[in-house]
Amino acid sequence: MNALKSIFSWLGRFLEKARTVMLNLGTAFVLIFFTIIIIGAFTSSGPEVKDPSGRVLFIDPVGTVVDQEVFNSDFMFNFGTNSSTDQIQTRDLIALIRAAAEDEDIPAVFIDFSATGFAGPTTAINIAKELKALRESGKRVIAMNDRLSTTSYLMASQASEVWVHPVGSISVRGLGGMRPYQKELYENLKINFHNYSQGDFKSAVEGNTRTDMSENDKLQREALLNPIWDEMKLLMAEGRGIEAGDIQSFADDYVGFFGEAAIGNIAYAEANNIIDGTKSFPEFRQYMIEEFGLDEEAETETYKTISYNEYADQMEDDFSNSENEIAIITAEGTIMEGEITQGVAGSSGVVKQIRSAHENENTKAIVFRVNSPGGSIIASEMMRDELFAAKKKGINVVVSMGDYAASGGVYIATPADYIFAEPTTITGSIGVAIALPTLENAMDYIGVNFDGVVTSKHGGWDPTQAIDEDLDKIFAGWGADAYDRFVNFVAESRSQSYEDIKAIAGGRVWIATSAKEIGLVDEIGGIDEAIAYAANMAELEDYQVEYYGQELSPEELILRELLENFDVSLGEPKVLSALNDLADLYETLTDIQEPKALLTCKDCLVNLD
């Protein structure tokens, strides 16, 4: 065993023992906490139901807006880390906004999205459009913040009036960013990078193999970011009754980098109708009392309000008793083997959901919601295979693409009978990313030599050694074969020739409107359109929509209900957090030891502030 493997092996054993100790300690705390919660449940009458009539609905989502809520596989242990409560399902938020628009008892809606994240730009745009529709319904919508980012201003700009604290800031910074290019760093460390990626536009690994951005990558990033930014600017401008160019000028010249005391930034915003004006929090509170009345039931002096969680608890769920079901299954996050966790579309979990749907005799169609930049080849194949198993039973599969459906996200969409994509969906990236670092020069520099006995030509090879000519051909063929298989799958799925798909592949990323023109998607539309199309394909006169998610045990469901009702959460233990960081480092190091070919699109991701 060489030196590098010995280090990895020791680190793995250390982490395993440390985790065992922390798990034992954690179990004791969990049992104590359970006892306190259960006693509290039986001695408390629970939260009071508040009459929403005449109250301002306060929508302030804290967490990330996602297509499907996800629970980590160790939910029972991680119950105190808010692992589930920091997710807001898009459909739930949209349903709440639409209900408020129709509720005559709600005089106004107060929005604050400063603590809200979004799965991607399309999700953010869709929520902004719902807020726009809320305002256009005639409902008074009020925004008040101490600071606004690009996405939170996108939401605030849809309000009837926008107020900011006098010493806050508005940081509309647009999209995009800088990427580190580390070729010279690796050269200085005497690490060689061998790039076997397939596709001229497949730029996932060029940060390690170049000193600057390639022209192809610049071209495709501009083709993605500009339409998305244009859509955001248009929504902001229309919301405020100004021109998109006014938003661009504000972003270029008056960005509020530091988050507070941006006096000139706010003065410009007020003078150019980007906001209505400024108010301190006491001033805003008094303003709301004057507009909507004093809440006589509150412990402190404030206006009449109801939280969005309190309001949601009183909403009636749409219900249909039809025996015909359209199953909605979501693949959200990086595609990897294993179970579903936050940010990871685990193939085992997704396959279980697909299988459960097609084994249900009431399932008449499947809508597969893809919101993923790709990932593992084998994990993608597992999902794809199970969708074909559903189709063999005569169940139609319609794909609805979300923020991202690129690389592996396209791969798992190939069984679809029809594909919908949102206007700003990022798709394409038909290519394979493989980059393999080798450390032979570094080992030579520090004086480490390797020798041994093997029974096959490459039996003793690992990345501490050089790649010879024969091994180079093997790795190159590995990537080429995976790419060829990918192109063939897409060509068959889209009823096009191999040559036609290869001409638009090459790892290139496409915005959905362009993807439709070249035949990668069938129609521009959201998940509602996909559901309606699936119902039509199945010739259903009546149906109900069944969302498939992770199933919690009865004990976990009870715990979740208790935590939500009594608003209980615990911070993650710092020691455990440190161990998780070490585990992440360990996984990074083992990636060098166990290289993988991936269907992934790192250049697809759009950072939102």
C-alpha positions, 0 to 999 in steps of 0.5 A: 500500500502506498503512502497516499493510500495509508494516509487516506485509510488512517483518516477514514478510521479516525473519522469513523471512530470520532463519529461513533463517539459523537453519535453516542453522545448525541443519542443521550441528548436526543432522548432527553430532548424527546422527553421534554418535547413529549411532556410539553405536548401533553401539557400545552394546548398548542398554538392558538388559531388566529382569525385572518379577517382584517389582518395583513398577511406577512409573507417572509419565507425563511429558507430555500424555495425548492420543488420538493421538500427533502429530509436527510436519511438520518432525520431522527438524529438531525431533527434539531438542525432545522434540516427540513424547516429551511425548505419551502415547496414552490407549489405551497408558496404559490398556492398561498399567494394565489389564495391571498389574492382571492381572499377579500378578508385580507386587506394587504400583504406585507412581503419580506424575501430577504431571508429567502433563497431559491433553487435557481433563477427560474424558481425566483422568476416564477415567484416574482410573477406570482407576486406581480399577479397578486398586485394586479389582482388589486391586493395592496402589497407592501415591501419593507426591508433594511437591505435588498439583494438582487433576488429580494429586490426582484420580489420587492419590486412587485409590491405596490410600495417599497420602503427601505431603512434610511441606512440600509442598502439595495444591492442589485448586482446582476448575475454571473461571477468570477471563476478561479483558474488554477493551472499555474497553481497545480504546476507549482505544486507539480500536479499534472491534470489530464483532461479526458472530457468530451465536448468542446463546450464542456468546461466543468474542469477547465478551471484546473487546466487553463489560466483563463476562460475559454471563448466557448465557455464565454459564449455559452455563459453569455447566451444563458445569463443575458436572457435570464438577466433581461427577464429579471430586469423587465420584471423589476422595471415593470413593477416600478413603472420604469425602464429596464435601462434604469435598472441596468444603470442602478446595477452598474453604478450604485450597487450597495456592496456593504449591506448598510449605510449606503446613503447615496445608493438609497438616495439614487433609488428613491430619486429614480423610483426604484423604491418609494422611500425610506422608513425606520422600523418604528416609523413603518410600524406606526404607518401600518397601524395607521393604515390597518389598525392597532392589534388589540390582542397583541402583547406589544403595540403593533398593527393587525397581522397574521404570519404566512404559516398561520394563514397556511394552516387554515387553507383548505387543501384541494381534494379530488376523489378520482381514482385516476392519478398523475404521479409527480416525481422530482429529481432535484439536485446533483444526481448521485447514487444512494438516498435522496438528501438536500441538494442530492437527487439520490438514485435509490430514492428517486427509483423507489418513487418511480417504481412505487408510482408505476406499481400503483394501478391508479397511476395513469401518467408520470410527470417527471420534474427535473431540476438538476445539473447532472452528476453520476452516470450510473445513477442517471442510468438507474433512473432512466431504466425505471422510467422505461419500466413504467413506459412498458406498462403503458404509462406515459412519461412527461418531463417538466424541466425546472431551473436546470436540466443539463447533462445528467438532467438531459440524460434522465429526461430521455425516456420522456414522451414529451418535454416541457421547459420553463422559458429560462430553464438551463439545459443541454450540456450533452458531454462528459466531464473527466479530469484526472490529476496525477502526482508523479512529479510531486512524489519525485520532488518530495523523494517518494518512490514506488516499487512492487510486484503486480500480476497485470500491466496496470495492476499497481497504478494509481494517481501518484504515478504517471499515465503511460501511453496505453493507459492514456488511450484507455482513459480517452476511450472511457470518456469517448464511449460514455459520450457516444452512448449519451448522444445516441440516447438523446438522438433516439429520444428526440427522433433525430440522427446521431449526427444532428444531436452531436452537432448541437451537443459538445457539452454546450449549454442552452437556454430553453427557448433556444433548446426548443428551436434545436429540438431538445425540448418540445414546448415552453411551459411550467409544471402545470402545463406538463400535468395538463398535457399528461392528463390529455395523453392519458385521455383522463376526464378527471384525475388527482395529482399525487406528489411523491416524496420521501416517506417518514415513519410514524415516529418521525411524522409525530416528531416533525409535527411536535417540532413545527407546532412548538417551533423548536430547533437546535443549532448543530453541535460545533464538534459534529460540524467540524467532523462533517468538514473533515469528512468533506475534506476526506471525500475530496482527497479520495476523489483523486484516488477514485476518478469518475466520469460525470454527466455534470454541468458546473457551468450551468449554475447561476449564483443568486444574491 
